[in-house]
Amino acid sequence: MKKISFLFFVIIILTFTGCSNDDTPTSEPDTNDTKQVKITYLQDDSDFANPDRGFYRYSETRASNYVVLNEEELRGYRTPSLSSGANYETLSTLIFRYYVLDEFVDKSISEEFLSKMKEDFVIARNAGVKLIPRFTYTITANSGSCPAGFICPPYGDASKDVVLNHITQIGPILTDNIDVINCLQMGFIGTWGESYYTDFFGDASNNDNQGKLLDENWNDRIAILKALLDATPNELMIQVRYPQMKQRYVYGVNASTNAAALTIEESFTDDDKARIGFHNDCLFASEDDFGTYADYGNSSSPSTTDITNLKGFFKEDSKYVIVGGETCNDGYSPQNDCAPTGIADSDLRELHYTFLNADYNNEVNNDWSDGGCIDAIKRNLGYRFVIKQGVFPSEVTVGKDFKVTLDIENIGYASPVRNRKVNLILKNTTNDEVLIFTFNTDVRKWFSAINLEEIFNLPENTPPGNYDAYLHIADAYESISKRPEYSIRLANQDIWNASTGYNSLNFVFKIN
């Protein structure tokens, strides 16, 4: 048997296979195991790259000057690097990508632009990263003599009809490249695509006497979100800027701020309600995150702030949908600092954040570095799986059943929001022949403690010999399922194989 690393504690437990409590032999699997081996694994507290989570790096391109992504640059983000203004290093597998449609405010997107978009996805796939796209028409705040001052109308976004046409154009490209899209942000409406300062969808700012959103504004916004959901695959989640946008999409323009959040029974389905997540682009900027938790009213109600209900809705709903964002202002210090003075690390966990911006706002992020919680935040954004122990049969006979039990804990802020294949890999130590067995589990529901217990059958034609055991948590898409960059690494010492994307279980199966 292959020697086990001294970092692992191996406990041999003698057990005998017997009948069930009602003495009915047929209720037991057809196994001949008489011994089990229990292995306890040591946790790894280091920061390392894992797909679909963590600090993202920012990128943008404009129709007026399209510059495609740079593969070498994207690969470089997978190793520790400093972003602009940061006093901490990050590893990034996610790239935020602004598509600024500045030349198409009143016409269709050109074929040249669409072709370059396709090239971006090829480059991302080659580099082993995923994109978070957002489409907008302007990311420029034009100052002037208006009430807001720093940003004045006209803002420069496009009409509903133009947006709907553009969604029909980009939908097929997003669908074809779903394997390397982490999630899609709603975008399109308003400056920065943040659904606020807009010429066509209702201006709730103090730049307009309306001061709230009307029913027609909500219905127009709902139409854009519906078009995006319809134009993209059901497994793709779409993030909205404000929790109230989801409430009014799901329950109508008269929905109250205490509308029901997702339940576990409703989660991870093809229903629109299960596909709408959140991006908070002013996280920790003020008590209400600069309007994130605002009730923007409707034709028959005023605009107010409702932190209690809207943040409560966000907290419950975010258990089952993807959440990300960025900080935008350091004026809420010390509340936005690390515990015990601030709420940064505790709120990120309670609101189930999967990703944050490494490039903005580093006044806030640097405070987390100075305060000592940045390393924990880097490790815990999204999922972080630690295998505690495994129980394996000491010997297996071809044609017989065998049982494997793995105890895993998710110590991160959230579960993955895309399903994956969880495979037990047995690799022959002599000729590298591989046997693959798939666990019946859903990683999207790996919220905390996970017990994987599965009975597998060893085929009659299996060559006898010794087989190293691995756990492979692979991307669900065949195009990247064998790529190690897209496989999940467990947070344990001495188990990761960077060339295969397998996690060694440090056990050798003896097959007779």
N, C-alpha and C positions, 0 to 999 in steps of 0.2 A: 504493500500500500504506500502511496505517495506520502512523504513526510509532511505533517501539518506545521504551519508557521508557529513559532513559539509565542506569537502574539495572540493566539487563539487557545482558549481553554476547551479541552475535549473531555467530555464525560461519557463514559460507556454505561448505558442502562440496559440491563437484561430484562426483556419482557417476553411473554409468550402469547401467541395469537390464540384466542379462544372464541367461544360462541357468544352471541349476544345474551342479554338478560333473560330472554324467553327461550334460551337453549335451541334456537332455530339456526342450524349451521348455514343455511342459504343466505342469511342476512349479512354474512361477512364476506369481504372480497376474497378472491381466490389467490391468496398469498401464502408463501411458505417462510416468511421472515420470522426469525426467532430472536433476533437482537436488533436493537436500535442504537444509533450513535447520535448523541446530542452535542452540537458545537455552539459555543457562545462567541460572539464577535465583538470586537472593540470599536467604539465610535471614533470617527474622524471629525475633528472640529475645524478643519481648514476650509478655506474658500476655494471652490473650483467651478469650472464651467459646467452647466447643465442646461439642456434645451428648454425653451418655452418659459423661462423665468429669469429674474434678476434685474440688475440695472441695465437699461438699454442705452445705446448710443444714438445720437440724433443725426439725421441727414435730411436734406431738402433738395428739390429740383424744380425748375420752373419751365413752363411751356415756352417762354420767351428765351430761355437759355438752358436747354436740357443737358445735364451732365449725368451720365449713367454711373451707377455704383462702381466702386473700385474693389475688385476681388481681394487683392493683397491687403488693402486697408481693413476690409471686413474680417479677414482671417486674423489680422493683428489684434482685433478686439477680443479674441478668445483667450489671449494672454494678458496678464496684468498691465494696465496702462492708466495714465492720468488724463482725465478730460480737462477741458478749458476751465480754469479757475478752481479746480478741485485740489484738496490737500490729502486725498485718499485715492487708492487705485481700485479699479474695477475689472472684472472679467465679464464680457458681454457675449451672449448668443442671440440677442434680439437687437434689431435695428429699426428705430422709428423712421418712417419715410413720408415726408411731406410731398405731395404732388400738387404743385401750385398751378392751377389752370388759368393763368392770368391772360392768356391770349384767346380763351374760349368762353368768355363771359356771355357772348351773344351768338355763339355758333357751335357746331359740332366739334368734337375733339379730332384732331388730324390723325391720319394713319401713321405718320412719322412718329408722333407722340406715343401712340399705342404700341408701335413696334419697339420703341425704346423702353417702354414699360415692361414688355415681355423680356427684354434683355436684362433688366434689373433682376427679375426673378431667377433667371438662369445663373447670373452672377452670385446671387444670394445662396442658391442651392450648391454651387461649386465651392463656396466659402464655408458651408456648414452652418449657416445662420438662418433665422427666420425674420420676416418683416412684419411691422405693424404699420400698415398704410393708412394715411388720412388724405382725402382730397379736399382742396379748398381753392378759392379764387384769389384770395389775398391774405398775406400775413403781415401787412403793413398798416400801422396805426397812423393815420393822417391827423396831426394836431391842428387846432384852430380855435376860433372864438365861439365855441359851443359850450354847453354846461359841463360836459365831461372834460373838455380841454385837451387831453392827450390824444383823444380819438374823436373825430367828427364825421358826420355823414356828408356826402355819400360814402359808404364803406367799401363798395366795390365787389359785392358778391353777385350771384346770378339769380334769375327768376326760377320759379318752380318748374316751368316747362323745360327750360334749358337743363336744369339739374336732372330731371327725370330722363331726358334724352342721353345725358352723359352716363347715367347709371346703366342704361341699356348697352352702352358701348364698352364700359369697363367690366361689366358682369362676367362675360365669358372668359376674360383674361384672369380675373380673380379665381374663377372656378377651375380653370386649367392649372393654376399654380397654388391650389389650396394646401398642398403639402408643405410649402415654405411660407405660409401666412399664419402667424400666431393668432391674430384677431384683426378685425377691421374697425376703425373708428368712424362714427357716423359722418363727421365732417360736413362739407358742402355749404352749410348755412353759416353766414356771418364771417367776420374777420377771424382768421386762424381756424375757421371751421368749428368754432366753439358755440354756435347757436345763440349768440347774444347780439353783438353789434351787426345788424343785418338791414339791408335795404328792402327786402321782400317778404320776410317771414315774421314781422312784428318786432319793433324795437322797444324793449322793456326798460331801457336805460333812461337816465334823466335828460338825454338828448332829444327825447320825443315826449310830447304831452300825454301820449297814451299811457306810459308808465307801467304797463303790464302787457300780457298777451291776451288776445281775443280768441274766441272759438275758432274763427277762420284761420288764425295763425297756428293754433294747435293742429287743426285738421291738415294744413299744408305741411307742417313738420312731420305729422304722422304719415302722410303720403310718401315723403322722402324716405323715412325709416322703413316703411313697408316695401318700397321699391328695392331698397338695399337687401332686405331679408329675402325677398323673392328672387333676386338676381344672383344669389350666392348659395353655396351648398348648406344643407341643414346643420352640418357639424361646425360651421363657422359662426363664432359669436361676434356680435357687433356692439361696440361700446358707445353709450350715449354720455353726454357731458353732465347732465343733471338727472338725479333720481326721479324727479317729477316727470321727466320725458317718458320714462318707462311706465310709470303709473298711468299717464294719460293715453299712452299707446295701448296698454293692456285693457284699461277699464273705461276709456272714453274721456272726453274733454271736461267732464264734471267730476272726475275721480278725486277723491279726498286724499290728503297727505298721509292718512293712516290706512291707505289701501293695503291689502294683504301682499306680503312678500311670497317668493317662491317657497314651496315645500319640497322636501326630499323626494316625494312621490312625483312631483312635476318636473324635477330637475333632469338635465341631460337627455331631453327628448327633442323631437323635431318641432315642437310647438314654439311659436315666436317668443312666448313669455320666457322660455328656458334659454333663449339665444341672446338676450339683451343684457349686456354687462355695463360697466361704468369706467370712465376715465375722469379722474378729478385733477384738473390742471391748475388748481390753486390749493393744493393740500397744505394744511397747517398755516395758511396765510392769514386767517382771522378766525373768530369763533365759528362763523358759518362758511368758512373757506371761500370767501369772496362770492357769495351768492349760490354756492353749490347746493346749500340746503334752504333755498328760497322757494316759496310758493308763488309762482308768477301770475296767479289769478286766471280769470277767463272773462268772458263777456259779462257775467253776472257777479263776479267776485273780485276783490282788490288783490294786489300783490302784497305779500307779507313774508316774514321769515318764520320758518317752522323747523328749527334744528331738531327738536325732540322727535317728531314723527318722521321727518325725512332722513335723518341720520340713522334712526332706528330701522327704517325700511332698508336703507343701504346695508346696514350691518347684517340683517337677516338674509336679504337677497344675495349678498356677496358670498355666502357660503357655497353657492352653486353656479356662479357666473364669474367671468374673468374681470379683475379689477386692476387698474394701473393708473399712472398719472405722473405728476411732477409738482414740486413746490414752486411758488412764484413770488413770494415776498417774505422777508424775514421780520416783518413788523410784529408778529405774534409771539415773539420771544419773551419770556422763557417757556411759554406753553408748548411751543413747537420743538423744544429741546428733548434730550434723553430723560428717561426716568432717573431719579424720583421727582426732579423739578418739572419736567415736561411730560407730554403724552405721546411723543413720536413713536417709540417702539411698541407701546401698548396699543395705540390706535391702529397701527399697521397690521397687527395681529388680529384685533377685533374686527377690522374691516376687510381682512383677507386679501391683502395686496399681493399681486404676483409680480409686478414690475414697476420700476421708477426710472426717471430720467437721470442719467449720470452727468449730463451736460448743463442742467438748469434745474433749480436755482441753487447754485453751490454756496451761497451765503448760508442757506438753511442746512444743506447736506454737510458742509464743513463743520457746522456746529455739532452734528452727530459724531463726526470724527473727533473733535475736541472733547466731546462729552463722553466718549468711550462706548457708544452703542452702534457705530457704523459697521463694525465687523459682524455683529449679530444680525443687523439688518441685511447685509450682503448675503449672509448664509441663509437667512430664513425667508426672504421674499419668495413667494410661491411655495412649492413643495420642498421638503428635504427628508428623504427616506433613510432610516437607519435600520439595518437588520440586527435584531437582538440575538436570536438563536435559530438554529435549524435542527430538525430531527430526521434522520435518514436510516434506511435499512442497511445493516452491515453487509448483507449479500442479497442478490436478486437473481431469480431463475428465469430464463427466457420463457415466454408464454404465460408468465404469472403476473399478478398485480403487485404493485408496490406503492407505499404511501410516503409522501414527503410533507413535512410541516415546517413552515417558515413563519416566524414572528417578526413583524416589521412595524416600525413606528414612524409616523409622519410628524416631525417636529417643526415643520415650516408653517407659514401663515395661511396657506391655502392648499387645496388639492389641485392636481392637473385638471384642466377643463377639456382636454381632448383625450379620447380613449387610446389605449396602447395595447400591444401584445405583450403578455408576461409569459416568458418561456423558460422552462427548465432545459438547459442544454447539457447533454452528456457527450463528452468528446473522448474518443478512444486514445489512450496514452501511447499506443503503438503506431497507429496509422492515421490518426486525426479524423477518423470517421465520426460524424456528428449525428446524434439522435436529438430530436426536438419534441418536447411535450409542453402543451399550453395549459396554463392555469385558467380556470373558469372564474375570472374576477374582473372588476371594473376599477381601474386606477383613479377614475374621476371621483370615486367614493372612498378613496383612501384618506379619510379625514384625520384620523389619529392613530389608534392601534389597529393593526391589520393581522389577522391570522389566516395564512394561506395553508389550507390542508386539502390535499388532492390525492386521489388514488389513480395511478396511471397503469396501463397495461404494457408490458414489455413484449414486443412482437416476437413470434416464433423464430423468425429468420435473423434475430440479432446476433452478431458474432460475439462469443464470450470474450471476456477480457476485463481490463481495468479502464474506467472512464472517469475523467475529471468532471466535476459538476459546476455549472455556472447558472446564474440568473441573468436573463437578458430581457430588459424592459425596453422594447423596440417601438419606434414610431409605427403607427398603423398603416402609413402609406408605403406601398411596395417600392416606390421610387427612392425612398431614403431609409427603409426599414433596416437595411444592413449597414448603414453608415454609422460609425461609432459616435460621430459628432451629434447625432440625433437620438442616441440611446441614453437612458437615464443611469447616472452613476450613483450608487449608494454611498452614504456618508459613513463609511467604515474603513478601517486601516487595512492595507495590503490585500485588497480584493479587486481593484479596478484594472482592466486590461484595455489600455487606450487604443490598441490596434484593432480590437474586435468589438468594443462596446459591451463586453461581457463583465459581469461581477462574479468573481470566483467565490464559490461557497466553501472552498478549502476542504473538500471532501472527495474521496475517490470511491465510486461505485464498483463493487466487485460483481461482475455478471457471469453467472455459470450457465 
